[in-house]
Amino acid sequence: MRHLSALLACSLAVMTAMASAKDAPTPLVPAGKTAASASAPASASERAAAMKTLTESVKGKPPVTVAPTARDKEEAAEVDLSARIAARLAEMRATQAARAAARARHTTVTKAVPPAPPPVARGTHWSYEGDSGPANWSKINVDWGKCGSGNRQSPIDIRDGMKVELEQISFDYHPSSFNVVDNGHTVQVGVGSGNYITVQNRMFELQQFHFHRPSEDRINGKTYEMVVHLVHRDAEGRQAILALMLERGTPQATIQTVWNNLPLEKFDTMSPSILLDPMEMVPARRDYYTYMGSMTEPPCSENVLWLVMKQPVQASAAQMALFSRLYPLNARPLQATNGRIIKESN
């Protein structure tokens, strides 16, 4: 390109010179030349010969190198910087697109596979101490939630009862067949059908009775050495529990009959051929306290009518010691009263 530019410059110089020669004064005509031939313009062949001579004179000469100016350098630097910025932006956009695609895939997988629900507690083992004790009953089995969240739980400290004319409990107990089982929590006695109490115009049938040491309910802060719970149920499934406090004294005949027929192994059942009369345990004085509470062992079901006899029942020290060898402690701690109404016989 630079060679062509030089050639064009030379051509322009020749043409300028020829134009100047035309306008100059007529030179002297050399000898042997006529004036007409001297003043005639150059022919086409002469001009072509001149151009050829000029071209040949340019050929073979080294190319002329033109040094870049400061402006050229700035423009080249700007072009290079723009190219690098464009490349970096393209790289960043590609990285962002890849991350967005990865997030979209992760979100899709997360929505498609929901997290596994926590395992549902369905344990059956409970006790009166340690990790399986009363404080954790509600955590062992989801169906035992009332043991931790109920507001009508038993036992309670029975105090400040409203003294009123409570109706007498009507007892219809009689000698019945029975069986005895050590169920791992207490000694439980199943009683044959046909034994009832009537209270609040409802008839409840005796299902079974069992023992706790010490007593679970307290009366004005007092704890008894043992208690017997007689569990009843009416035709609609509602429960009523009659509580008999035990204190040391003379031997109790019905309790001795139960001890005489204890099975030799836990979870075994003894079904003797003799009869047992639960009425022998009921005290002569029939005054009582009453309140609405719950079962005192899992699942801690509420809406249980409690009837706690004021007069305790006597049992011998030997009879109580026998039970303490099996279960030295099988009582649930006291529960909050939560403003419940407590009534007592006047």
Phi and psi in degrees as a GROMACS rama.xvg file:
@    title "Ramachandran Plot"
@    xaxis  label "Phi"
@    yaxis  label "Psi"
@TYPE xy
-65.0583  -36.697  ARG-2
-62.0747  -41.822  HIS-3
-65.1463  -38.7354  LEU-4
-63.3335  -42.3757  SER-5
-63.9167  -40.3947  ALA-6
-62.7665  -40.3016  LEU-7
-65.7216  -38.5029  LEU-8
-63.2977  -42.9477  ALA-9
-62.8567  -40.3055  CYS-10
-61.8842  -42.1835  SER-11
-64.0047  -37.7482  LEU-12
-64.1846  -41.202  ALA-13
-63.9979  -43.4984  VAL-14
-66.15  -36.6257  MET-15
-64.463  -41.8885  THR-16
-63.765  -39.8371  ALA-17
-66.8938  -38.4714  MET-18
-66.0065  -36.2119  ALA-19
-67.8846  -36.2809  SER-20
-66.091  -32.67  ALA-21
-66.6393  -39.7964  LYS-22
-83.5047  -9.10594  ASP-23
-78.0209  162.033  ALA-24
-63.6495  150.642  PRO-25
-68.4872  124.197  THR-26
-75.1683  168.986  PRO-27
-66.1696  141.073  LEU-28
-86.0644  124.725  VAL-29
-66.5321  163.478  PRO-30
-61.956  139.888  ALA-31
87.8898  -4.64457  GLY-32
-112.82  142.147  LYS-33
-87.0096  161.61  THR-34
-66.2251  -36.2128  ALA-35
-62.5897  -40.473  ALA-36
-72.1537  -28.8632  SER-37
-74.9387  -35.5896  ALA-38
-88.9679  -6.84929  SER-39
-69.2808  140.482  ALA-40
-64.1421  159.171  PRO-41
-65.1908  140.492  ALA-42
-76.9166  170.766  SER-43
-64.075  -35.3722  ALA-44
-67.9085  -33.2736  SER-45
-70.322  -40.1134  GLU-46
-65.0706  -41.7821  ARG-47
-62.1796  -38.657  ALA-48
-65.9788  -37.6077  ALA-49
-65.4976  -42.9021  ALA-50
-63.7796  -37.7423  MET-51
-65.4947  -41.561  LYS-52
-62.7759  -38.7185  THR-53
-67.3266  -40.8644  LEU-54
-64.1008  -43.2936  THR-55
-67.0899  -29.3764  GLU-56
-69.9879  -29.1493  SER-57
-76.2084  -34.7206  VAL-58
-62.8613  143.178  LYS-59
89.8791  -13.3252  GLY-60
-81.3018  147.965  LYS-61
-67.1705  147.824  PRO-62
-66.142  148.481  PRO-63
-87.6205  120.986  VAL-64
-91.6099  125.018  THR-65
-104.276  119.226  VAL-66
-69.0515  136.304  ALA-67
-65.4566  144.388  PRO-68
-84.0406  171.6  THR-69
-61.512  -36.2329  ALA-70
-65.2392  -40.2451  ARG-71
-60.3636  -42.662  ASP-72
-63.4329  -42.3943  LYS-73
-62.6027  -42.3918  GLU-74
-65.0878  -39.873  GLU-75
-64.4728  -39.7905  ALA-76
-65.0022  -39.4525  ALA-77
-65.2148  -40.9393  GLU-78
-62.6845  -42.9633  VAL-79
-64.6113  -43.3606  ASP-80
-64.2627  -42.216  LEU-81
-60.595  -39.6978  SER-82
-64.5407  -42.5137  ALA-83
-67.1862  -40.3773  ARG-84
-62.5683  -43.346  ILE-85
-61.5115  -40.4027  ALA-86
-65.1478  -40.9343  ALA-87
-67.1501  -41.6488  ARG-88
-62.0647  -40.2714  LEU-89
-63.3718  -39.3831  ALA-90
-65.588  -42.4061  GLU-91
-65.3278  -41.2176  MET-92
-62.8172  -38.9233  ARG-93
-64.5719  -40.9209  ALA-94
-65.0856  -44.362  THR-95
-62.7819  -40.0408  GLN-96
-63.6704  -39.5998  ALA-97
-65.6518  -41.4688  ALA-98
-65.8466  -42.1479  ARG-99
-60.5607  -41.0793  ALA-100
-64.3391  -39.3496  ALA-101
-65.2964  -42.028  ALA-102
-63.3408  -40.5527  ARG-103
-62.4226  -42.3146  ALA-104
-63.9061  -41.5687  ARG-105
-63.7016  -42.1962  HIS-106
-63.6891  -40.3467  THR-107
-63.1581  -43.3231  THR-108
-66.0912  -40.3711  VAL-109
-63.8321  -42.2693  THR-110
-68.901  -34.51  LYS-111
-72.3587  -31.5598  ALA-112
-118.211  91.543  VAL-113
-66.2492  152.695  PRO-114
-63.6754  147.043  PRO-115
-68.3161  136.123  ALA-116
-67.2412  153.944  PRO-117
-63.1434  148.673  PRO-118
-63.1663  141.226  PRO-119
-87.4996  128.137  VAL-120
-71.1273  126.472  ALA-121
-137.384  33.7111  ARG-122
-69.1271  161.727  GLY-123
-123.725  -16.3663  THR-124
-84.4903  127.811  HIS-125
-143.166  161.148  TRP-126
-151.08  -166.533  SER-127
-109.616  10.2903  TYR-128
-156.736  163.878  GLU-129
72.3375  -158.267  GLY-130
-63.2508  -24.3308  ASP-131
-100.281  13.6597  SER-132
-78.7297  -178.523  GLY-133
-53.9976  -34.7856  PRO-134
-64.8716  -20.9255  ALA-135
-114.824  6.87543  ASN-136
-56.3357  -42.0473  TRP-137
-68.5312  -18.1856  SER-138
-91.0226  -17.6342  LYS-139
-74.8152  -37.924  ILE-140
-141.78  130.468  ASN-141
-60.9749  -25.4808  VAL-142
-79.1268  -4.02329  ASP-143
-104.558  25.8856  TRP-144
-58.0486  -33.4633  GLY-145
-60.5836  -24.8877  LYS-146
-62.3758  -23.8616  CYS-147
-111.008  -26.5349  GLY-148
-114.983  -5.27433  SER-149
-67.6069  151.736  GLY-150
-115.477  10.6223  ASN-151
-133.467  56.2801  ARG-152
-96.4207  156.65  GLN-153
-123.654  153.57  SER-154
-86.7744  170.936  PRO-155
-136.098  169.454  ILE-156
-88.9581  110.808  ASP-157
-81.4439  108.994  ILE-158
-151.698  163.434  ARG-159
55.8826  40.3613  ASP-160
-71.181  149.836  GLY-161
-82.0035  115.072  MET-162
-78.4227  116.094  LYS-163
-138.631  172.035  VAL-164
-83.7324  85.5093  GLU-165
-74.6756  142.68  LEU-166
-65.7938  148.959  GLU-167
-70.3796  143.805  GLN-168
-78.9421  128.048  ILE-169
-93.1434  121.418  SER-170
-101.944  133.324  PHE-171
-130.358  63.8013  ASP-172
-98.8174  150.677  TYR-173
-156.071  164.411  HIS-174
-55.7861  132.841  PRO-175
-143.619  161.391  SER-176
-67.8697  159.767  SER-177
-156.417  167.379  PHE-178
-140.62  157.889  ASN-179
-127.443  133.589  VAL-180
-138.852  138.321  VAL-181
-94.2651  101.265  ASP-182
-88.9968  11.5482  ASN-183
91.4783  -11.5706  GLY-184
-121.824  -27.4724  HIS-185
-167.765  177.914  THR-186
-95.9477  121.922  VAL-187
-118.662  137.752  GLN-188
-117.822  114.282  VAL-189
-84.691  136.708  GLY-190
-116.211  141.193  VAL-191
-61.3754  160.805  GLY-192
-68.645  161.389  SER-193
102.571  7.71234  GLY-194
-108.087  123.7  ASN-195
-133.208  156.297  TYR-196
-125.064  152.388  ILE-197
-125.171  126.671  THR-198
-154.397  144.766  VAL-199
53.0242  38.6634  GLN-200
60.979  26.4459  ASN-201
-129.789  145.428  ARG-202
-105.836  124.009  MET-203
-116.127  132.981  PHE-204
-96.4218  137.194  GLU-205
-69.8031  126.629  LEU-206
-99.9845  -48.7389  GLN-207
-165.305  164.243  GLN-208
-135.013  154.553  PHE-209
-150.285  177.139  HIS-210
-124.233  149.188  PHE-211
-132.079  147.341  HIS-212
-137.642  121.043  ARG-213
-74.4579  -171.07  PRO-214
-62.3969  150.278  SER-215
-86.7708  -59.7819  GLU-216
-66.8381  148.45  ASP-217
-113.342  154.582  ARG-218
-117.86  110.918  ILE-219
51.1485  41.9213  ASN-220
85.7828  -6.17595  GLY-221
-89.4526  132.819  LYS-222
-106.328  135.28  THR-223
-97.6774  160.229  TYR-224
-64.4295  -37.9409  GLU-225
-146.538  169.83  MET-226
-147.021  148.199  VAL-227
-109.683  129.045  VAL-228
-107.92  117.637  HIS-229
-100.071  112.996  LEU-230
-96.1047  125.218  VAL-231
-120.48  158.867  HIS-232
-144.069  139.186  ARG-233
-95.1696  -177.212  ASP-234
-64.6182  -22.6685  ALA-235
-96.4192  5.24589  GLU-236
90.8775  -0.295386  GLY-237
-75.5946  148.894  ARG-238
-110.941  149.665  GLN-239
-136.561  130.736  ALA-240
-116.965  124.312  ILE-241
-96.8004  121.294  LEU-242
-106.382  126.149  ALA-243
-114.467  112.272  LEU-244
-72.5164  139.373  MET-245
-109.936  133.488  LEU-246
-130.081  158.343  GLU-247
-68.8465  137.304  ARG-248
-179.808  -133.611  GLY-249
-79.1718  155.208  THR-250
-60.4508  149.384  PRO-251
-108.158  124.082  GLN-252
-64.3883  -46.7121  ALA-253
-64.9332  -41.0522  THR-254
-63.4202  -38.3592  ILE-255
-66.0627  -36.1764  GLN-256
-61.5089  -39.3267  THR-257
-65.2914  -47.0361  VAL-258
-62.03  -35.8193  TRP-259
-64.4042  -20.4079  ASN-260
-117.093  25.4435  ASN-261
-64.9475  136.611  LEU-262
-69.6271  157.098  PRO-263
-77.977  -21.7782  LEU-264
-126.516  149.133  GLU-265
-61.9234  145.553  LYS-266
72.0288  -2.89435  PHE-267
-81.3924  155.082  ASP-268
-121.243  131.705  THR-269
-103.33  130.356  MET-270
-125.628  82.774  SER-271
-69.253  163.313  PRO-272
-87.7449  -6.81777  SER-273
-84.1901  171.798  ILE-274
-106.322  156.97  LEU-275
-129.193  135.301  LEU-276
-109.682  104.413  ASP-277
-64.8307  -18.492  PRO-278
-64.9336  -22.6213  MET-279
-66.6661  -17.7516  GLU-280
-89.2023  -17.5274  MET-281
-75.4136  128.807  VAL-282
-68.7025  159.124  PRO-283
-66.4315  -38.6265  ALA-284
-83.2927  127.951  ARG-285
-105.521  15.0134  ARG-286
-66.4487  151.099  ASP-287
-155.228  165.078  TYR-288
-103.514  152.25  TYR-289
-144.538  143.62  THR-290
-160.565  166.678  TYR-291
-96.4961  128.404  MET-292
-145.016  -139.858  GLY-293
-145.165  173.485  SER-294
-66.5203  149.293  MET-295
-98.2739  14.8333  THR-296
-142.45  161.881  GLU-297
-54.2816  139.082  PRO-298
-89.3195  15.1791  PRO-299
59.4059  39.0456  CYS-300
-59.7011  138.496  SER-301
-96.0783  -169.661  GLU-302
63.8882  38.1804  ASN-303
-103.002  129.687  VAL-304
-83.4355  118.971  LEU-305
-100.949  134.135  TRP-306
-127.231  104.209  LEU-307
-107.808  113.733  VAL-308
-69.1367  137.101  MET-309
-71.5297  -41.5841  LYS-310
-81.8995  123.503  GLN-311
-73.3122  162.921  PRO-312
-105.392  140.051  VAL-313
-89.511  146.704  GLN-314
-145.397  152.843  ALA-315
-74.9611  159.934  SER-316
-60.7385  -36.7373  ALA-317
-66.4187  -39.4034  ALA-318
-64.4169  -40.5063  GLN-319
-70.7563  -36.1335  MET-320
-65.7992  -35.0585  ALA-321
-61.5809  -44.9424  LEU-322
-66.6783  -36.9566  PHE-323
-64.49  -24.6619  SER-324
-68.34  -31.9938  ARG-325
-83.9274  -45.5893  LEU-326
-140.401  88.8439  TYR-327
-67.5467  -24.9019  PRO-328
-150.639  111.247  LEU-329
-143.746  50.6905  ASN-330
-122.25  135.371  ALA-331
-75.0881  142.652  ARG-332
-63.4819  162.06  PRO-333
-62.2604  146.59  LEU-334
-111.82  160.868  GLN-335
-66.3963  141.008  ALA-336
-73.2652  -35.4348  THR-337
54.8405  41.6521  ASN-338
70.8862  16.8213  GLY-339
-67.281  148.578  ARG-340
-79.7391  130.997  ILE-341
-118.442  125.818  ILE-342
-109.808  151.522  LYS-343
-141.196  151.948  GLU-344
-61.9289  138.255  SER-345
